[in-house]
Amino acid sequence: MTVAPRPAVPVLRRGDCQLWWASAQDDPWLRTLLDDRERARAERLRHPAARSLYVGAHALARTVVAAHLGIPVRELELVAVCKQCGGAHGKPQPPAPLRLSLSHSGARVVVALAHSTDIGVDVEEIAPHTPEATERALAPPERASLAALPAPERSAGFIRYWTRKEALLKATGDGLTVPPALLHVTAPDAAPRLLSWSGPERPRLPLRLYDLDAGTGHRAALASVGAPVRLTHHDGAALLDAARGPAPRTTTCLPTRTPAPVPAHAEAPPAHAGASPAHAGASVSPYTTTSEGQFTS
């Protein structure tokens, strides 16, 4: 059996942040990359689209991290610790100095991996929002800016606000335990920046924001804590394909040709030297059936 090589990834240096993009997908092989907790969570998701997003995002995250660590995916352990209570839940993290964040929505999956810098990434599909969502998520100046936008632009504007805020709260590890309306960021058409944080535990380090191009119908943002990061974008679908390895190849054997009968009055040709009489004159197919092994990490 031939084992496919582990996929290669670019070197991650201090200050780097790699963004790996893919589409939602779910198949039995991807599920084998998840740990027991993740597989159980995937099984509980009854909506096929939500399950595909979850499986695709977590399989990609584990593949990216394992490739950087040089270990099989199934040996990777991600540790989740809640910032608030210390429980075994929250944002999963790989061994230091790697920092991980992932997100999925609509048809898009994104995994962010940084070196030594806490990060948060969020991608959202553009969809209509309710007035109640605006009240819960936006600060008063943001609500005024959103209302000033032309009506066709308000859904995308709201999602721009939301992705920036969720990226910030994921980077700090607070998540939605901090109401997003306590954060005030720049208007959707302005360069991304945190203007104020009214929460009781505003981070002491600078928080930096980056808008990302998530493709048609989506908005995305990334936040980092402390130092700025250098962003690079990568094809997550190609990485998963490389980890999967080549599909097994099966070729069809040509039928063995039966030699024409020798007339009774003709002399049979002599057998080839070293060949048994039973195989004399047989034609051996030049094709063979081969099967290449899957990537088994």
C-alpha positions as CSV (number, residue, x, y, z in Angstrom):
1,M,0.0,0.0,0.0
2,T,1.3,3.5,-0.9
3,V,0.5,6.1,1.7
4,A,-0.1,9.6,0.4
5,P,2.4,12.2,1.7
6,R,1.2,14.7,4.2
7,P,0.2,18.0,2.7
8,A,2.8,20.8,2.6
9,V,2.0,24.2,4.0
10,P,3.9,27.5,3.9
11,V,6.1,28.3,6.9
12,L,4.4,30.3,9.6
13,R,6.6,32.9,11.2
14,R,6.0,35.2,14.1
15,G,3.6,37.9,13.0
16,D,2.1,35.8,10.2
17,C,-1.5,34.8,9.9
18,Q,-2.6,32.3,7.3
19,L,-6.3,32.3,6.1
20,W,-7.4,29.0,4.7
21,W,-10.7,29.1,2.7
22,A,-13.0,26.3,1.6
23,S,-16.6,25.5,0.8
24,A,-18.9,23.6,3.1
25,Q,-18.6,19.8,2.6
26,D,-19.4,16.7,4.5
27,D,-18.3,13.1,3.7
28,P,-17.3,10.1,5.7
29,W,-13.6,10.6,5.1
30,L,-13.7,14.2,6.5
31,R,-15.5,12.9,9.6
32,T,-12.6,10.5,10.3
33,L,-10.4,13.6,10.8
34,L,-12.6,14.8,13.7
35,D,-12.1,13.8,17.4
36,D,-14.9,12.1,19.3
37,R,-16.4,15.3,20.6
38,E,-16.5,16.9,17.2
39,R,-18.1,13.8,15.6
40,A,-20.7,13.7,18.3
41,R,-21.5,17.4,17.7
42,A,-21.8,16.8,14.0
43,E,-24.2,13.9,14.5
44,R,-26.4,16.2,16.6
45,L,-26.7,18.7,13.8
46,R,-29.8,17.6,11.9
47,H,-29.8,20.2,9.1
48,P,-27.5,18.9,6.3
49,A,-26.2,22.4,5.5
50,A,-25.2,23.2,9.1
51,R,-23.6,19.8,9.4
52,S,-21.6,20.3,6.2
53,L,-20.3,23.6,7.4
54,Y,-19.3,22.2,10.8
55,V,-17.6,19.1,9.5
56,G,-15.8,21.1,6.7
57,A,-14.5,23.8,9.1
58,H,-13.3,21.5,11.8
59,A,-11.7,19.0,9.4
60,L,-9.9,21.8,7.7
61,A,-8.7,23.4,11.0
62,R,-7.3,20.1,12.1
63,T,-5.6,19.4,8.8
64,V,-4.0,22.9,8.8
65,V,-2.7,22.6,12.3
66,A,-1.4,19.1,12.0
67,A,0.4,19.9,8.8
68,H,2.2,22.8,10.6
69,L,3.1,20.5,13.5
70,G,4.2,17.7,11.2
71,I,2.0,15.1,12.9
72,P,-0.9,12.9,11.6
73,V,-4.3,14.7,11.9
74,R,-5.8,12.0,14.1
75,E,-3.0,12.5,16.7
76,L,-3.7,16.2,17.1
77,E,-5.2,17.4,20.4
78,L,-6.9,20.8,20.5
79,V,-7.5,22.1,24.0
80,A,-10.5,24.4,24.8
81,V,-10.5,26.4,28.0
82,C,-13.3,28.9,28.8
83,K,-12.0,32.4,29.7
84,Q,-14.8,33.0,32.0
85,C,-15.1,29.7,34.1
86,G,-12.0,27.7,33.1
87,G,-14.2,24.9,31.8
88,A,-13.3,22.6,29.0
89,H,-15.2,24.6,26.4
90,G,-14.6,27.7,24.4
91,K,-12.2,28.4,21.5
92,P,-10.1,25.3,20.7
93,Q,-6.4,26.0,20.7
94,P,-3.3,24.0,19.3
95,P,0.0,23.9,21.1
96,A,1.9,27.2,21.5
97,P,3.0,29.2,19.7
98,L,0.1,28.5,17.2
99,R,-3.1,30.4,17.6
100,L,-6.3,29.2,15.9
101,S,-9.7,30.6,15.0
102,L,-12.3,29.3,12.6
103,S,-15.7,30.3,11.2
104,H,-18.4,29.2,8.8
105,S,-21.6,30.5,7.3
106,G,-23.5,30.2,4.1
107,A,-21.2,28.4,1.7
108,R,-17.9,29.5,3.1
109,V,-15.5,28.1,5.6
110,V,-12.4,29.9,6.9
111,V,-9.6,28.9,9.2
112,A,-7.1,31.4,10.6
113,L,-3.8,30.3,12.0
114,A,-1.3,32.7,13.5
115,H,2.1,32.6,15.2
116,S,2.2,33.9,18.8
117,T,-0.7,36.4,18.3
118,D,-4.3,35.8,19.5
119,I,-6.7,36.1,16.7
120,G,-10.4,35.9,15.9
121,V,-12.0,35.4,12.5
122,D,-15.7,35.6,11.4
123,V,-17.4,35.0,8.1
124,E,-21.1,35.6,7.6
125,E,-23.6,35.2,4.8
126,I,-25.4,38.4,3.9
127,A,-29.0,38.0,5.0
128,P,-31.8,40.3,6.2
129,H,-31.7,41.3,9.8
130,T,-34.4,42.3,12.3
131,P,-34.7,45.6,14.2
132,E,-34.2,43.6,17.4
133,A,-30.9,42.3,16.1
134,T,-29.8,45.9,15.3
135,E,-30.7,46.9,18.9
136,R,-28.8,44.0,20.4
137,A,-25.7,44.2,18.2
138,L,-25.0,47.9,17.4
139,A,-24.1,50.9,19.5
140,P,-26.2,54.0,19.0
141,P,-23.8,55.7,16.6
142,E,-23.6,52.5,14.6
143,R,-27.4,52.3,14.4
144,A,-27.5,55.9,13.1
145,S,-24.8,55.1,10.4
146,L,-26.6,52.0,9.3
147,A,-29.9,53.9,9.0
148,A,-28.2,56.5,6.8
149,L,-27.2,53.8,4.2
150,P,-29.4,53.3,1.1
151,A,-31.9,50.5,1.9
152,P,-30.4,48.0,-0.5
153,E,-27.0,48.3,1.3
154,R,-28.2,47.9,4.9
155,S,-28.1,44.1,5.1
156,A,-24.5,44.0,4.0
157,G,-23.7,47.0,6.2
158,F,-25.2,45.2,9.3
159,I,-23.2,42.0,8.5
160,R,-20.0,44.1,8.1
161,Y,-20.6,45.5,11.6
162,W,-21.3,42.0,13.0
163,T,-18.3,40.3,11.5
164,R,-15.9,43.0,12.9
165,K,-17.4,42.7,16.4
166,E,-17.5,38.9,16.5
167,A,-13.9,38.8,15.2
168,L,-12.9,41.1,18.1
169,L,-14.7,39.1,20.7
170,K,-13.3,35.8,19.5
171,A,-9.8,37.3,19.5
172,T,-10.1,38.3,23.1
173,G,-11.7,35.0,24.1
174,D,-14.8,36.7,25.4
175,G,-17.2,35.6,22.7
176,L,-20.8,36.7,23.1
177,T,-20.5,36.9,26.9
178,V,-19.7,40.6,26.1
179,P,-22.7,42.2,24.4
180,P,-21.6,43.3,20.9
181,A,-23.4,46.7,21.4
182,L,-20.7,47.6,24.0
183,L,-18.2,47.7,21.2
184,H,-18.2,50.7,18.7
185,V,-16.4,50.2,15.4
186,T,-16.1,52.3,12.3
187,A,-18.9,52.5,9.7
188,P,-19.1,49.7,7.1
189,D,-17.6,51.9,4.3
190,A,-14.7,53.1,6.5
191,A,-11.4,51.4,7.3
192,P,-12.0,48.9,10.1
193,R,-11.1,50.1,13.5
194,L,-12.3,49.7,17.1
195,L,-13.4,53.1,18.3
196,S,-14.5,52.3,21.9
197,W,-15.1,49.3,24.2
198,S,-17.7,50.0,27.0
199,G,-17.4,46.6,28.6
200,P,-15.9,46.2,32.1
201,E,-12.9,44.2,30.9
202,R,-11.6,46.1,27.9
203,P,-8.3,44.4,26.8
204,R,-5.2,46.3,27.7
205,L,-3.4,45.4,24.5
206,P,-4.4,47.1,21.2
207,L,-7.0,45.4,19.1
208,R,-6.5,45.5,15.3
209,L,-9.2,44.8,12.7
210,Y,-9.0,43.6,9.1
211,D,-11.8,43.3,6.6
212,L,-11.5,40.2,4.5
213,D,-12.8,39.3,1.0
214,A,-15.0,36.3,1.5
215,G,-16.5,36.2,-1.9
216,T,-19.9,37.1,-3.3
217,G,-22.7,37.2,-0.8
218,H,-20.5,37.1,2.3
219,R,-18.6,39.4,4.6
220,A,-15.7,38.5,6.8
221,A,-13.3,40.1,9.3
222,L,-10.2,39.2,11.3
223,A,-9.0,40.7,14.6
224,S,-5.7,40.4,16.4
225,V,-4.6,41.3,19.9
226,G,-1.5,43.3,20.3
227,A,0.8,43.3,17.3
228,P,-0.5,43.6,13.7
229,V,-0.4,40.5,11.6
230,R,0.6,39.8,8.0
231,L,-2.3,38.1,6.2
232,T,-1.9,35.5,3.5
233,H,-4.8,33.6,1.8
234,H,-4.6,29.9,0.9
235,D,-6.8,27.3,-0.8
236,G,-8.2,25.0,2.0
237,A,-10.0,22.8,-0.5
238,A,-6.7,21.9,-2.2
239,L,-5.1,21.2,1.2
240,L,-7.9,18.7,2.1
241,D,-7.5,17.1,-1.3
242,A,-3.8,16.7,-0.8
243,A,-4.4,15.2,2.7
244,R,-6.9,12.8,1.2
245,G,-4.4,11.6,-1.3
246,P,-5.1,10.2,-4.8
247,A,-8.2,8.2,-5.3
248,P,-7.7,4.5,-5.7
249,R,-7.0,3.7,-9.3
250,T,-8.5,0.5,-10.8
251,T,-7.8,-0.4,-14.4
252,T,-9.5,-3.1,-16.4
253,C,-7.6,-6.2,-17.3
254,L,-7.7,-7.1,-21.0
255,P,-9.2,-10.6,-21.6
256,T,-6.6,-13.3,-22.4
257,R,-6.6,-14.1,-26.0
258,T,-7.1,-17.8,-26.8
259,P,-4.8,-19.0,-29.6
260,A,-6.6,-20.2,-32.7
261,P,-6.9,-24.0,-32.9
262,V,-4.2,-25.8,-34.7
263,P,-5.4,-27.9,-37.6
264,A,-4.9,-31.6,-37.1
265,H,-2.6,-31.8,-40.1
266,A,-0.4,-28.9,-39.0
267,E,2.5,-29.1,-36.6
268,A,1.9,-27.1,-33.4
269,P,4.5,-24.4,-32.8
270,P,7.0,-25.3,-30.1
271,A,6.5,-23.9,-26.6
272,H,8.8,-21.0,-25.5
273,A,11.8,-22.1,-23.6
274,G,11.0,-22.1,-19.9
275,A,7.2,-21.9,-20.3
276,S,4.9,-24.6,-19.3
277,P,2.8,-26.2,-22.0
278,A,-0.3,-24.8,-20.4
279,H,0.9,-21.2,-21.0
280,A,2.5,-21.7,-24.3
281,G,1.1,-19.1,-26.8
282,A,-0.9,-17.3,-24.1
283,S,-1.0,-13.5,-24.2
284,V,-0.3,-11.7,-20.9
285,S,-2.3,-8.5,-20.4
286,P,0.0,-5.4,-20.2
287,Y,-2.5,-3.9,-17.7
288,T,-2.6,-4.5,-14.0
289,T,-5.1,-3.6,-11.2
290,T,-3.6,-1.3,-8.7
291,S,-4.9,0.4,-5.6
292,E,-3.1,3.3,-3.9
293,G,-3.7,3.7,-0.1
294,Q,-5.4,6.7,1.4
295,F,-3.7,9.2,3.7
296,T,-4.1,7.5,7.0
297,S,-3.1,10.1,9.5
